[in-house]
Amino acid sequence: MLPEGTELEDRVRGPAGRRAGGWCTPPEGLRMTGIATQGSRDMTSSGPRNGAGIVTKDSPRTITDTVSRLTDLIHERGMKLFAVIDQSAEAHEVGLELRPTILVIFGSPRSGTAVMEAAPLAALDLPLKILVWADQDRTSVSYLSPGALAGRYALDPDLAGNLAGIDPLTDALVGP
């Protein structure tokens, strides 16, 4: 749950005060499955930490600080922040428990439109998404790799490049 009255909480709720919901060589520590596997671990519950084409990086920050830094990086790089969805808060509102899990949806309409023009079904995966979640005692950052997205929609290398910015973005996110 996001602390009330914080800048991040305001970004999630939006200007009208309502919750945003619905739509509104690998570096060290990188784990990918389906493309490469390095140091993959299981989640605290059942199921793998990584799936085919999923990249997971450990953040040295708390969930809230990681999401705040991510939204700042998105704005600094001139991308559009479409939504921040606190999935654990939504689960709590219906009487269910979920580990801290926040989905950040963002992208560049200019870059994404070119991809969707060439491959209309890519709209199922765009805008880009980063999941910030609690995995035992650490904060994890997960996303679908650009290579997996490009392969899924048979994008040519030029269009695939439109998706590649997520790797350096997350490197900056989990860096010092």
Residue pairs with C-beta under 8 A, 6 or more apart in sequence:
1 86
1 88
1 89
1 92
1 100
2 8
2 9
2 12
2 64
2 67
2 86
2 89
2 102
3 9
3 64
6 64
7 68
8 64
8 67
8 68
8 71
8 84
11 71
11 81
11 84
12 19
12 20
12 84
12 85
12 86
13 19
13 20
14 20
14 24
19 86
19 89
19 90
20 83
20 84
20 85
21 83
21 85
21 90
22 83
22 85
23 82
23 83
24 82
24 83
26 32
26 36
26 38
27 171
29 39
29 57
29 58
29 174
30 38
30 55
30 56
30 57
31 37
31 38
31 39
31 40
31 41
31 49
31 50
31 55
31 56
31 57
32 38
32 50
32 53
32 54
32 55
32 56
32 145
33 40
33 48
33 50
33 51
33 52
33 53
33 54
34 50
34 51
34 52
34 53
34 54
34 148
35 52
35 53
35 145
35 147
35 148
37 50
40 48
40 49
40 50
41 49
42 48
42 49
43 49
43 135
44 99
44 135
44 136
49 56
49 135
49 140
50 56
50 142
52 148
53 144
53 145
53 147
53 148
53 149
53 151
53 152
54 142
54 143
54 144
54 145
54 148
55 142
55 143
55 144
55 145
55 167
55 170
56 140
56 141
56 142
57 140
57 141
57 142
57 170
57 171
57 173
57 174
58 138
58 139
58 140
58 141
58 174
59 66
59 132
59 138
59 139
59 140
59 141
59 173
59 174
60 139
60 174
60 176
61 69
61 139
62 139
63 100
63 102
63 132
63 133
63 134
63 139
66 132
66 139
66 141
66 173
66 174
67 84
67 102
67 104
67 132
69 173
70 104
70 130
70 132
70 141
70 169
70 173
71 81
71 84
71 104
73 169
73 172
73 173
74 80
74 81
74 104
74 106
74 169
75 81
77 165
77 169
78 108
79 106
79 107
79 108
79 165
80 106
80 107
80 108
80 109
80 127
81 104
81 105
81 106
82 105
82 106
82 107
82 127
83 103
83 104
83 105
84 102
84 103
84 104
84 105
85 102
85 103
85 104
85 105
86 101
86 102
87 98
87 101
87 102
87 103
88 97
88 98
88 99
88 100
88 101
88 102
91 97
91 98
92 98
99 133
99 134
99 135
100 133
100 134
101 131
101 132
101 133
101 134
102 131
102 132
102 133
103 129
103 130
103 131
103 132
104 129
104 130
104 131
104 132
105 127
105 128
105 129
106 127
106 128
106 129
106 130
107 126
107 127
107 128
108 162
108 165
111 162
111 163
111 165
112 126
112 127
112 128
112 162
114 159
114 162
115 122
115 126
115 153
115 155
115 159
115 162
115 163
116 122
116 123
116 126
118 153
118 155
118 156
118 159
119 153
119 154
119 155
119 159
121 153
122 149
122 152
122 153
122 155
125 144
125 149
125 152
125 153
128 143
128 163
128 166
129 143
129 144
130 141
130 142
130 143
130 166
130 170
131 140
131 141
131 142
131 143
132 139
132 140
132 141
133 139
133 140
133 142
134 140
141 170
141 173
141 174
143 166
143 170
145 167
146 160
146 163
146 164
146 166
146 167
147 160
149 155
149 160
149 163
150 159
150 160
150 163
155 163
